[in-house]
Amino acid sequence: MSLTQDISGQTALVTGGSSGLGQATALRLAEAGVHVVVLGRSQEGLDDTVAAIAAKGGTAKSIRGDLAERGTLEAAVDQVVADAGHLNVLVNNAAVMYMDQASTAARDRWEQMFQINVFALIEGSQAAIRHMREKDVDGHIVNISSLASRLPGGGLYGATKSAIERYADQLRMELENDKIRITTIVPGGFATNLGRDINEQQQAVFQEKIGAQMEGLVPDAEGRTPLFGIPDDIARAVVFAVAQPIYLNVFEMVVRPSKNIDPAAFME
């Protein structure tokens, strides 16, 4: 007996879809027969995602946009609905991670982080809910959080992830009588490009703190170790959640490798 239902023919919008977790999620959704639209800042990366989906027989489009700019995600949601006629799934994956000290973080950095990680997510979710209600479709909003929201040392990045988890709590209650479900995916240590925002000094501290843990860990054929997973591990969790019957709500999934990395390892 299948543990999931058929989601082929649905339409999904995945933010941060030009690389890493967003790209892996787009590929997995397309593999399940979903028409995927990927949103991101890198047109080259978006083109790579669309081409990879097409090569496997799937259908995908891209929208280039920067979530640091207010209105970007709402406009993208509107465009998807105008083009496809409906939106079933919104995956709020895009994020930036500045692991600065909360007591000294520069305003421009924490403002950008809250804009992309929190405010754009709320903007896009509200737009998606509006269209899902108008079109009377089974809808699903998936928010990608982080263990940094729950462990000491998560910094202001952890605070942004805590904020979207509390937002999801509220949405779940408000949407109980709608055909719209909310899922929060909480990843542990995964090899994505989120670390691009970590400066050289923080990278050095990180390498020093986890170096001993990495000794003797041999990656498998796909690059996993007990300390780091790969984006596809999270992508499969996303697809599992959205493929559940609408009368169920897989509200939260913590997906982590068998060994833990303390977010404090990123702090200066």
Protein Blocks (a to p, Z undefined) as FASTA:
>chain_A
ZZbdcfehiacddehilgcjllmmmmmmmmnopacddddfblklmmmmmmmmmmnopacd
dddddfkbghklmmmmmmmmmmnopafbdcdfbccdddbdfklpcfklmmmmmmmmmmmm
mmmmmmmmmmmmmnopacdddddddfklmgghkljmlmmmmmmmmmmmmmmmmmmmpccd
cddddddddddfklmmpcfklmmmmmmmmmmmmgopacdfkopafkbccfklmmmmmmmm
mmpcfkbccfbccdddfbdcdfklmpZZ
